[in-house]
């Protein structure tokens, strides 16, 4: 079987969807799957190392063209026909509208554009509003990361439930320490965080991640002299530059107590997860929510929003707050720092993370692609 994949999410600094595709391709390489992969993009991209070192037959097809959306609807369908793929997989909401002679599977990670359109870039909103709603009807099957997103797809777009398969994401081993890793002590010293107590939050600086409320809540938390760590605990913000006013608002608050690290390497992020007093993730909406799961795998207690898919991912292994109520977030930050709560959440979080493995995600995705690919012709 020949599987065609849109690999554009691997063409830039990887965030959620880029890591999603990276982890699945790596696992397929590790397992030496007996299928041919044809990897397409409008920009050059790196092949995941375990795939590159495997015996899997893969071909890289890069046709440089801007904008990438034009490439998807013009060049890509021609390439798919010429390569005679048996099934096409679009891991990032998109697929060609021009027929290309093969069945297709589309991953839809969330429905932000319907629920919080004001938090999106205008161009992304328009792509989803006028593109995605055509793609989901044209494709043969849909993958979602969570039951919450499946419900949103059915509710907003009136799609048949049998067309949608839920394939939860996994926790990455890329944050595990190895013999070749730079020691955490060195990393923390270089970051200026040695012997510092801190709460960590991770997310692109964009409105949906709700970082401005997290900062306001942190200020309330810090003023509480009766908390277990309030005045001595700083807030560390990690994430790529985004859009909207969030970046400017975060930067206005920076100082001794609030530090913005920008986009950091996996090695640095792993160290930050492991040494954090707690992890705070107050996103207004998530299709899944990888960062809390990553923090849990490192034994870090988590506080997450009580909305969208996050309760589905974290279950009873973390604390919850209303992401729209600053006082509630601050209150739960205080609970997060309680020593007894920390021990309970660290143990429960590790156990939950062990249940969520990328290998399961990759195997289920491949099985679905094979089933759909058998319909070719």
Secondary structure by P-SEA (a helix, b strand, c coil): cbbbbbcccccccccaaaaaaaaaaaaaaaacccbbbbbbccbbbbccccccccccbbbbbbbcccaaaaaaacaaaaaaaaacccbbbbcccccccccccccbbbbbcccccccccccccaaaaaaaaccaaaaaaaccbbbbccaaaaaaaaaacccccccbbbbbbbbbcccccccccccaaaaaaaaccccccbbbbbcccccccaaaaaaaaaaaaaacccccccccbbbbbbbcccccaaaaaaaaaccccccccccccaaaaaaaaaaccbbbbbccccccccaaaaaaaacbbbbbbccccccccccccccccccccaaaaaaaaaaaacaaaaaaaaaaaaaaaaaccaaaaaaaaaaaaaaaaaacc
